[in-house]
Amino acid sequence: MDNKLKRVFQYAYFVEDLETAAFNWAKLSQAGPFFVTRHHKTE
């Protein structure tokens, strides 16, 4: 199996206003829906 076909890329950006940024990005790129979980805790 060729691992070159299964590469994962993640882009992350810091924004001051998450809701506005998600709304604008969804409008611009027609991406989404976006979900926000504030203060998410993992085990």
C-alpha positions as CSV (number, residue, x, y, z in Angstrom):
1,M,0.0,0.0,0.0
2,D,1.3,3.4,-0.9
3,N,1.2,5.8,2.0
4,K,1.7,8.8,-0.3
5,L,-2.0,8.6,-1.1
6,K,-3.1,8.8,2.6
7,R,-1.4,11.9,3.8
8,V,-3.4,14.1,6.2
9,F,-3.1,17.8,6.3
10,Q,-4.5,20.1,9.0
11,Y,-4.6,23.8,8.8
12,A,-5.4,25.8,11.9
13,Y,-5.9,29.5,12.4
14,F,-6.3,31.6,15.5
15,V,-9.2,34.0,15.3
16,E,-10.5,36.6,17.9
17,D,-14.2,35.9,17.1
18,L,-14.9,32.2,16.3
19,E,-18.6,32.6,15.4
20,T,-17.9,35.5,13.0
21,A,-15.0,33.7,11.4
22,A,-16.9,30.5,10.9
23,F,-19.9,32.4,9.4
24,N,-17.6,34.4,7.0
25,W,-15.7,31.3,6.0
26,A,-18.9,29.3,5.4
27,K,-20.3,32.2,3.3
28,L,-17.1,32.6,1.3
29,S,-16.3,28.9,0.7
30,Q,-19.7,27.3,1.0
31,A,-18.2,25.0,3.6
32,G,-19.8,23.7,6.8
33,P,-21.8,23.3,8.8
34,F,-19.5,24.2,11.7
35,F,-20.1,23.2,15.3
36,V,-18.5,24.8,18.4
37,T,-18.0,23.1,21.7
38,R,-16.8,25.5,24.3
39,H,-14.6,24.3,27.2
40,H,-14.4,20.7,25.7
41,K,-12.9,18.2,28.2
42,T,-11.4,14.9,27.2
43,E,-10.9,11.9,29.4
